[in-house]
Amino acid sequence: MTTTATRPAGAKPRAAIEAKTLRTDRWWLAPVLTVIGLTAWVAYATFRVFMQKLYWVDAYHYLTPFYSPCVSKGCYPAAAEFGRFIPDNPLIPFAALSLPFLLLFRLTCYYYRKAYYRSFWLSPPACAVPDGHAKYSGETRFPLIFQNAHRYAFYAAVLISLINTWDAVLAMHSPSGFGFGLGNVILWINVIMLWAYTASCHSCRHIIGGRLKHFSKHPVRYKLWSWVSVLNTRHMGLAWITLATLALTDFYIMGLAAGWWSDLRFIG
Amino acid sequence: MTVRQFKVWRGDAAGGQLNDYKVEVNEGEVVLDVIHRLQATQEPDLACRWNCKAGKCGSCSMEINGMPRLGCMTRMSTFEEDETISITPLRAFPVIRDLVTDVSFNYQKAQEMPAFAPPADLAPGEYRMQQIDVERSQEFRKCIECFLCQNTCHVVRDHDENKPAFSGPRLFIRAAELDMHPLDARHDRKEIAQQSQGLGYCNITKCCTEVCPEHIKITDNAIIPMKERVVDRRYDPLVVFGRKILRRDQLAATVPAGPTVHAGPVTVTDGQAPVDFGRELTPPQPTDVNASGHVNLNEMLSDRAAAASPFGDDITFPINPNSLNYYHPER
């Protein structure tokens, strides 16, 4: 009779290392900075969105992006380029049509997902640092399976970027007609950065050409895909830059509307 | 030369501990050199896998100061002189001894992955692809299978119970490579990625990309595109509706879903194998040598512009398939 060596049943053990992580670098710094940055921004944006004033500079037609498109019955008539039809209520933001989609776009964004899974949810806080949770099912079930809806938020974000661009065009205004000032420079930088962030989206990269199997049969889409791919490598940077430009643009217009400073005018 | 402090994990499946060592370090050395010096001078039975010492074989994967890295690609000059450097085996896999782990999880997952499916209307030798069509897949071919990404991925590293359902980043780049392959005939790779490989478990925290020694953009170029391709098939109502109307889903079912073994079974009709796999083939003939037994490297004497092929210069491409002991299962 021959005997065969058998392996012990069950999972074989891993190396018994007591320390949860042996990393000696400052791996906690990035998640901490992310928490501080995102919390500060969300706090500022929430405060501004529900403030419902200081969002419009009538002389130069500056409208802050947090109130665009201004569709509430409480909007200044001159600021409401697309009509006023939603009820005026302190709990309903004046831009209630666009803000939920912008929030969704950023919440389901592949970069922000990494940022908040790591920093807020600690899953994992950093590479080779243990997950903060005992169970993990990823994005396989409710509610996180809805992260797959990112491309619809992207479509909405494209429409909203068009509206922001239109706002920037309308803001080339002065009481005497055409005008151009520091506020326009800020608004245009913000719009350009928003377009760069929106175009660098991973879903955009997929839709524009990434989904193809044969690039050689679609030379135009291949070209577009390679441009989006270049932008896409900077998606994280653009995500933070646009948070900054949005807040700064809003803050500058709030200051103008409140009379804290006056706009530096180049024309008009 | 300096003498530096190290903590190296020694033990096996029954247990182990971090031992302290003082080892000499010279200018230009890497962590693997230190391991070798440790073996040569203090611990002759320290177990460690290594092979090429050039970051191309993927053998010397270990965790250095807690980060999954290749021992041969981690320069000692990146550490402070007074720093104690910890070296441990990969944590996500069962340990065999010291720094050697059992990585068979990855081979098991690779075996479950359906192989490249050759197009039915082309014979071997007739495959033609354009460079821009294979560029994306070529990035993933850089993989050296060091399994650092598999080890660092928290889905299995911190949750061993996910191992049956989750294949890991290394296999996701394989899935993306084949799904983007211009000649791959399978249409169900998205379903396989989602259902058998567990693509949905990935929460794109990008640690696989961070540790990849070949700098493959695993998350941006493979996992996210695969997730988007899955969205096309499963979560995009417009696409699902379009497929129903155009009946694309009925066209697609040419290759069976589910994992298959790599080489498909060879059909043998009436006891006659299509190819006699035992036949003796004429081996490639070696190149001409001169009187001293060397290849003529002098361009005045050689009859070709480039160096002679070590496999023989009598091969012309495309190779005649009849001269190979190979059978194309669909021809």
HADDOCK unambig.tbl for C-alpha pairs under 7 A between the chains (distance, minus, plus):
assign (segid A and resid 12 and name CA) (segid B and resid 94 and name CA) 5.54 0.50 0.50
assign (segid A and resid 13 and name CA) (segid B and resid 13 and name CA) 5.71 0.50 0.50
assign (segid A and resid 13 and name CA) (segid B and resid 94 and name CA) 5.15 0.50 0.50
assign (segid A and resid 13 and name CA) (segid B and resid 95 and name CA) 6.69 0.50 0.50
assign (segid A and resid 14 and name CA) (segid B and resid 13 and name CA) 6.74 0.50 0.50
assign (segid A and resid 14 and name CA) (segid B and resid 91 and name CA) 6.33 0.50 0.50
assign (segid A and resid 14 and name CA) (segid B and resid 92 and name CA) 6.98 0.50 0.50
assign (segid A and resid 14 and name CA) (segid B and resid 93 and name CA) 5.88 0.50 0.50
assign (segid A and resid 14 and name CA) (segid B and resid 94 and name CA) 4.04 0.50 0.50
assign (segid A and resid 14 and name CA) (segid B and resid 95 and name CA) 5.05 0.50 0.50
assign (segid A and resid 15 and name CA) (segid B and resid 12 and name CA) 6.88 0.50 0.50
assign (segid A and resid 15 and name CA) (segid B and resid 13 and name CA) 6.59 0.50 0.50
assign (segid A and resid 15 and name CA) (segid B and resid 15 and name CA) 6.91 0.50 0.50
assign (segid A and resid 15 and name CA) (segid B and resid 89 and name CA) 7.00 0.50 0.50
assign (segid A and resid 15 and name CA) (segid B and resid 91 and name CA) 6.37 0.50 0.50
assign (segid A and resid 15 and name CA) (segid B and resid 94 and name CA) 6.64 0.50 0.50
assign (segid A and resid 15 and name CA) (segid B and resid 95 and name CA) 5.20 0.50 0.50
assign (segid A and resid 16 and name CA) (segid B and resid 15 and name CA) 5.64 0.50 0.50
assign (segid A and resid 16 and name CA) (segid B and resid 16 and name CA) 6.12 0.50 0.50
assign (segid A and resid 17 and name CA) (segid B and resid 17 and name CA) 6.92 0.50 0.50
assign (segid A and resid 21 and name CA) (segid B and resid 66 and name CA) 5.89 0.50 0.50
assign (segid A and resid 22 and name CA) (segid B and resid 65 and name CA) 5.43 0.50 0.50
assign (segid A and resid 22 and name CA) (segid B and resid 66 and name CA) 4.12 0.50 0.50
assign (segid A and resid 23 and name CA) (segid B and resid 65 and name CA) 5.05 0.50 0.50
assign (segid A and resid 23 and name CA) (segid B and resid 66 and name CA) 4.22 0.50 0.50
assign (segid A and resid 23 and name CA) (segid B and resid 67 and name CA) 6.35 0.50 0.50
assign (segid A and resid 24 and name CA) (segid B and resid 65 and name CA) 6.25 0.50 0.50
assign (segid A and resid 114 and name CA) (segid B and resid 204 and name CA) 5.78 0.50 0.50
assign (segid A and resid 114 and name CA) (segid B and resid 205 and name CA) 4.44 0.50 0.50
assign (segid A and resid 118 and name CA) (segid B and resid 205 and name CA) 6.75 0.50 0.50
assign (segid A and resid 124 and name CA) (segid B and resid 154 and name CA) 6.54 0.50 0.50
assign (segid A and resid 127 and name CA) (segid B and resid 152 and name CA) 6.45 0.50 0.50
assign (segid A and resid 127 and name CA) (segid B and resid 207 and name CA) 5.33 0.50 0.50
assign (segid A and resid 128 and name CA) (segid B and resid 66 and name CA) 6.81 0.50 0.50
assign (segid A and resid 128 and name CA) (segid B and resid 67 and name CA) 6.27 0.50 0.50
assign (segid A and resid 128 and name CA) (segid B and resid 152 and name CA) 5.48 0.50 0.50
assign (segid A and resid 130 and name CA) (segid B and resid 158 and name CA) 6.12 0.50 0.50
assign (segid A and resid 131 and name CA) (segid B and resid 154 and name CA) 6.69 0.50 0.50
assign (segid A and resid 131 and name CA) (segid B and resid 158 and name CA) 6.16 0.50 0.50
assign (segid A and resid 137 and name CA) (segid B and resid 201 and name CA) 5.86 0.50 0.50
assign (segid A and resid 138 and name CA) (segid B and resid 200 and name CA) 6.36 0.50 0.50
assign (segid A and resid 138 and name CA) (segid B and resid 201 and name CA) 4.10 0.50 0.50
assign (segid A and resid 138 and name CA) (segid B and resid 202 and name CA) 5.92 0.50 0.50
assign (segid A and resid 138 and name CA) (segid B and resid 203 and name CA) 5.76 0.50 0.50
assign (segid A and resid 139 and name CA) (segid B and resid 200 and name CA) 5.04 0.50 0.50
assign (segid A and resid 139 and name CA) (segid B and resid 201 and name CA) 5.43 0.50 0.50
assign (segid A and resid 139 and name CA) (segid B and resid 202 and name CA) 6.83 0.50 0.50
assign (segid A and resid 139 and name CA) (segid B and resid 203 and name CA) 6.38 0.50 0.50
assign (segid A and resid 140 and name CA) (segid B and resid 200 and name CA) 4.72 0.50 0.50
assign (segid A and resid 140 and name CA) (segid B and resid 201 and name CA) 5.81 0.50 0.50
assign (segid A and resid 148 and name CA) (segid B and resid 231 and name CA) 6.31 0.50 0.50
assign (segid A and resid 148 and name CA) (segid B and resid 235 and name CA) 6.93 0.50 0.50
assign (segid A and resid 203 and name CA) (segid B and resid 228 and name CA) 6.77 0.50 0.50
assign (segid A and resid 206 and name CA) (segid B and resid 225 and name CA) 6.46 0.50 0.50
assign (segid A and resid 206 and name CA) (segid B and resid 228 and name CA) 6.69 0.50 0.50
assign (segid A and resid 211 and name CA) (segid B and resid 229 and name CA) 6.62 0.50 0.50
assign (segid A and resid 213 and name CA) (segid B and resid 180 and name CA) 5.43 0.50 0.50
assign (segid A and resid 213 and name CA) (segid B and resid 181 and name CA) 6.90 0.50 0.50
assign (segid A and resid 213 and name CA) (segid B and resid 182 and name CA) 5.80 0.50 0.50
assign (segid A and resid 214 and name CA) (segid B and resid 133 and name CA) 5.44 0.50 0.50
assign (segid A and resid 214 and name CA) (segid B and resid 182 and name CA) 5.95 0.50 0.50
assign (segid A and resid 215 and name CA) (segid B and resid 132 and name CA) 6.30 0.50 0.50
assign (segid A and resid 215 and name CA) (segid B and resid 133 and name CA) 5.42 0.50 0.50
assign (segid A and resid 216 and name CA) (segid B and resid 130 and name CA) 6.85 0.50 0.50
assign (segid A and resid 216 and name CA) (segid B and resid 132 and name CA) 6.41 0.50 0.50
assign (segid A and resid 216 and name CA) (segid B and resid 133 and name CA) 6.23 0.50 0.50
